[in-house]
């Protein structure tokens, strides 16, 4: 399916002329994994206070805000978290979102990012509810490495079962996201590349990022996209592909023998802020315009106070049209220390 609508409507532009096209919706701040690069167990332990249910948007509230965003030009919705599959009634929300249409009647691109742990049971109900495709995060095929990366000893085999269930349910394409962190999973790059190619999965390697302020990020821990590509190219020769559409975050490369492609998301070494068309809605109804934001704008309070769709749309228009952030292009020692909102809270 094309990532662009059939006919473009006049876009809502920010101060750097970037259109609002994508909305990432965090449906929960909770997760059953404790990946040290995102939600380290020593910081987010048993007594950590996640959002109480009363502060989390209901399915109806999420669908209403998403519908308003679609009216403003959003044509791609990605459900995320936290771990979205830990939210009860997720298929009901997917059902609501799958019925949304762009102003010129086009279907929206509806997808979801998950750690895959509960996908075996949920792939079919999600597909039946209207989910079209899916991204599964998987950092290694080696159980010892994967355990260290997920922080809860979760076995690889159960994620693979989830991927198989997604395939059986007709979700396509299935993408796999792999964060690469130096000293942890560089040795997993090639086995993952070979496996994804053999299984016809779209693999994306992600540079380890300084999201939030709890993961102890250091530049030295980043394995650059160039290093990742060089490691693969040495065994499985690659050539670059042109981007599929404006704002595509993955730099795509295909195997020279025509056996498939991989992508690298180089948000640290090759920032793509100039093409960022994404807003993020947190589980508690705050809108963020940057993954590295320190603050967001509360939409839940006016929503629950009874504002009309037109009033809420005006708020979103204001937020987007005054947006000028470009964190990754400005990344420096000074920005690293900012009290950034955690990725699991604002939606990965
Ligand atoms: N729980 C879901 C999952 O695992 O895909 C969705 C949320 S998770 C925050 C979304 C993605 O962000 C995952 O692929 C995860 O690996 C990635 N991620 C989290 N922290 C990261 C970091 N510090 N650097 C790069 N990617 C990160």
Boltz pocket constraint, residues with backbone or C-beta under 6 A from the ligand:
constraints:
  - pocket:
      binder: B
      contacts: [[A, 31], [A, 37], [A, 38], [A, 80], [A, 81], [A, 82], [A, 83], [A, 84], [A, 113], [A, 114], [A, 115], [A, 116], [A, 135], [A, 136], [A, 137], [A, 177], [A, 178], [A, 179], [A, 206], [A, 207], [A, 208], [A, 209], [A, 210], [A, 211], [A, 215], [A, 343], [A, 344], [A, 347], [A, 348]]
      max_distance: 6.0
